């Protein structure tokens, strides 16, 4: 995924990350990939995601929601040369780190839909910032 990869999860933080990434991709005239991850169970010893047949329908719902969010954000003006919306089944931080291998940059929101709202940075953004193979931009939400 060359260009800018942005992770979205439906949270306001990820919307802000998408807005920033779309503007940056348009400015740099580089492709934008919007990556949504349908989180699945993890196997024994914390490795190997377990994907059930039902997860495929859930992944498609996540992709459709990410597409709608992307369409809404792009209607606001930023026009990167190409935009790809994709969704995968997996562990969000792992999938974003994988995507970073070919990316020029990864963009994430500072918080996602996880449970501890008072944290300044969420577990996924923290893991991506620590382990990505490309530069990472963490977008903080003004209301955080």
Residue pairs with C-beta under 8 A, 6 or more apart in sequence:
1 31
1 33
1 35
1 84
1 99
1 102
1 103
2 30
2 31
2 102
2 103
2 104
3 25
3 30
3 31
3 32
3 33
3 80
3 82
3 103
3 104
4 21
4 24
4 25
4 28
4 30
4 31
4 32
4 33
4 80
4 103
4 104
4 105
4 106
4 107
5 33
5 35
5 96
5 99
5 100
5 103
5 105
5 106
5 107
6 14
6 17
6 18
6 21
6 22
6 32
6 33
6 34
6 35
6 106
6 107
6 108
7 14
7 17
7 35
7 36
7 37
7 92
7 96
7 106
7 107
7 108
7 109
7 124
7 128
8 14
8 15
8 17
8 18
8 34
8 35
8 36
8 66
8 69
8 70
9 36
9 37
9 92
9 109
9 112
9 113
10 65
10 69
10 113
11 109
11 111
11 112
11 113
12 109
12 141
12 143
13 109
13 110
13 111
13 112
13 122
13 139
13 141
13 144
14 69
14 108
14 109
14 112
15 69
15 73
15 109
16 109
16 139
16 141
16 142
17 107
17 108
17 109
17 137
17 139
18 34
18 69
18 70
18 73
18 107
19 73
19 76
19 78
20 107
20 137
20 139
21 32
21 34
21 107
21 137
22 32
22 73
22 74
22 78
22 80
22 83
23 78
24 105
24 107
24 137
25 31
25 32
25 78
25 80
25 81
25 83
26 78
26 79
26 80
26 81
29 80
29 81
30 80
30 81
30 104
31 80
31 81
31 82
31 83
31 84
32 80
32 82
32 83
32 84
33 83
33 84
33 85
33 86
33 99
33 103
34 66
34 69
34 70
34 83
34 84
34 85
34 86
35 86
35 87
35 88
35 95
35 96
35 99
36 62
36 63
36 65
36 66
36 85
36 86
36 87
36 88
37 62
37 87
37 88
37 89
37 90
37 91
37 92
37 95
37 96
38 55
38 58
38 59
38 61
38 62
38 87
38 88
38 89
38 90
39 90
39 91
39 92
40 49
40 50
40 51
40 52
40 55
40 89
40 90
40 91
41 49
41 50
42 48
42 49
42 50
42 91
43 49
43 50
49 89
49 90
49 91
49 94
51 89
51 90
55 89
56 89
58 89
59 87
59 88
59 89
60 87
62 87
63 85
63 86
63 87
66 85
66 87
67 85
70 83
70 85
74 83
88 95
92 112
92 124
93 123
93 124
93 127
93 128
93 131
96 106
96 108
96 124
96 128
96 132
97 127
97 128
97 131
97 132
97 133
99 106
100 106
100 128
100 132
100 133
100 134
100 136
101 133
101 134
103 133
103 134
104 134
104 135
105 134
105 135
105 136
105 137
106 128
106 132
106 134
106 135
106 136
106 137
107 136
107 137
107 138
107 139
108 124
108 125
108 128
108 129
108 136
108 137
108 138
108 139
109 122
109 125
109 138
109 139
109 141
110 120
110 121
110 122
110 125
110 138
110 139
110 140
110 141
110 144
111 117
111 119
111 121
111 122
111 125
111 141
111 144
112 122
112 124
112 125
114 122
114 123
114 124
116 122
120 140
120 144
121 129
121 138
125 138
128 136
129 136
129 138
